[in-house]
Amino acid sequence: MPVFSEDTIRQVRARTDIVDVISQYVSLEKHGKEFKGICPFHDDHDPSMSVSPDKQIFKCFVCGAGGNVFSFLQKIEQITFPEAVTRAAAMAGIDLKLPQSTGVNPNQQAWNCLQSFTDYARYFLDSQEGEAAKEYCRKRKLSDEILETFEIGWAPGSQRQDRFFQGKGWGRDMLVKTGLLQAETGRHRPAADSHP
């Protein structure tokens, strides 16, 4: 699976119209500066999802789903972040000129580990338990758009993290390799990170 540079990710996002992408999955209607539609991520009967072409983000005010074009594609297609970047680029007619794969990426497992923990931390930031962390982000003037774009999250204490990693089958060696566990102390690093 390809690993994209931050510059490539920014270029794809800048050239991708989130309204065009979401319109391929959901019927949208213009309301003022934004578009409204039935949220595909819960049993929605009234248009509760808002899409902002200016900010290039979407948000459901019922189930809380939201983010940028990559977040939407990841969630609706159940795909990884690199796959979402590739899909968005294709929809926008962008040629990423990817090198031919020569085999299995030796870092794929590490990437999967980091991505699964990123999703875990993002979930908890939006939970009741993460309210204090969310308030801290607001005080630091981190908007919802910034939190979504850089996939910033928060995770509860080490015991909960241990159970999460065990449930996913990630062992100590993998956690040390990815930097999620400090080899010297055996302690987890703070969970406020973006996608790998």
Secondary structure, DSSP 8 states (H G I E B T S, - for coil): -----HHHHHHHHHH--HHHHHHTTS-EEEETTEEEE--TTTT-SS--EEEETTTTEEEETTT--EE-HHHHHHHHHT--HHHHHHHHHHHTT---------S--TTHHHHHHHHHHHHHHHHHHTSSTTHHHHHHHHHTT--HHHHHHTT------HHHHHHHHHHHT--HHHHHHHTSB-TTT--B--------
